[in-house]
Amino acid sequence: MRIEKTDVRARKWEYLKEATGESATSKALDRAADYYLRMRGDTTAVPKGKLMELMTAAQDQGSLKPEEITEILYTDELPLRCEVSVSVGE
């Protein structure tokens, strides 16, 4: 498969390499595609996506804490970490 390289695509691919930390365009595209499939779901590869899981949890529980959202949306392609701190009078 060949993909025509336009100026716009070349910029997007550079941004994607920067965002994923990959040095090769093909690896950056693979990571982005894997992430999209995991988030979107409703495919043979990933029947239930993370976004649907998040929406279902929110509907079932009424609200979610940041830690719960982080746990649901975490993927190997885009690891998430949640730190919550509270201070008063500083």
C-alpha positions as CSV (number, residue, x, y, z in Angstrom):
1,M,0.0,0.0,0.0
2,R,1.3,3.5,-0.9
3,I,0.0,6.7,0.7
4,E,0.5,9.9,-1.2
5,K,2.7,12.2,0.9
6,T,1.2,15.7,0.8
7,D,2.6,18.7,2.8
8,V,-0.4,18.5,5.2
9,R,0.1,14.7,5.7
10,A,3.9,15.2,6.2
11,R,3.2,17.7,9.0
12,K,0.6,15.5,10.6
13,W,3.0,12.6,10.5
14,E,5.8,14.7,12.1
15,Y,3.4,15.8,14.8
16,L,2.3,12.2,15.3
17,K,5.9,11.0,15.7
18,E,6.4,13.8,18.3
19,A,3.3,12.9,20.2
20,T,3.9,9.1,20.2
21,G,7.7,9.3,20.8
22,E,8.3,7.1,17.8
23,S,11.1,7.9,15.4
24,A,9.6,6.0,12.4
25,T,6.4,7.2,10.7
26,S,5.1,3.6,10.3
27,K,5.4,3.0,14.0
28,A,3.7,6.2,14.9
29,L,0.8,5.4,12.5
30,D,0.5,1.9,14.1
31,R,0.3,3.3,17.6
32,A,-2.2,5.9,16.6
33,A,-4.3,3.3,14.8
34,D,-4.2,0.9,17.8
35,Y,-5.2,3.8,20.1
36,Y,-8.1,4.8,17.8
37,L,-9.4,1.2,17.6
38,R,-9.2,0.8,21.4
39,M,-11.0,4.1,22.0
40,R,-13.7,3.7,19.3
41,G,-14.5,0.0,19.6
42,D,-17.5,-1.4,17.6
43,T,-15.1,-3.4,15.4
44,T,-14.2,-7.0,15.0
45,A,-10.8,-6.3,16.6
46,V,-12.2,-4.4,19.6
47,P,-16.0,-4.9,20.1
48,K,-16.3,-2.6,23.1
49,G,-14.2,0.5,23.0
50,K,-12.9,2.5,26.0
51,L,-15.1,5.5,25.3
52,M,-18.2,3.3,25.4
53,E,-16.9,1.8,28.7
54,L,-16.4,5.3,30.1
55,M,-19.9,6.4,29.1
56,T,-21.5,3.3,30.5
57,A,-19.6,3.7,33.8
58,A,-20.7,7.3,34.0
59,Q,-24.3,6.4,33.3
60,D,-24.3,3.6,35.8
61,Q,-22.6,5.5,38.6
62,G,-23.8,9.0,37.9
63,S,-20.3,10.5,38.2
64,L,-16.7,9.3,38.1
65,K,-13.6,10.3,40.0
66,P,-10.5,11.3,38.0
67,E,-8.8,8.0,39.1
68,E,-11.7,6.0,37.8
69,I,-11.6,7.8,34.4
70,T,-7.9,7.3,34.3
71,E,-8.3,3.5,34.9
72,I,-10.9,3.2,32.2
73,L,-9.0,5.2,29.5
74,Y,-5.5,3.9,30.2
75,T,-3.9,2.2,27.2
76,D,-0.4,1.0,26.4
77,E,-0.4,3.4,23.5
78,L,-1.2,6.4,25.7
79,P,-0.6,5.7,29.3
80,L,-2.4,7.9,31.8
81,R,-1.6,8.8,35.4
82,C,-3.8,10.8,37.8
83,E,-2.6,12.8,40.7
84,V,-5.1,14.6,42.8
85,S,-4.0,17.1,45.5
86,V,-5.9,19.6,47.6
87,S,-4.6,22.6,49.5
88,V,-6.3,25.3,51.4
89,G,-4.9,28.7,52.3
90,E,-1.7,28.6,50.2
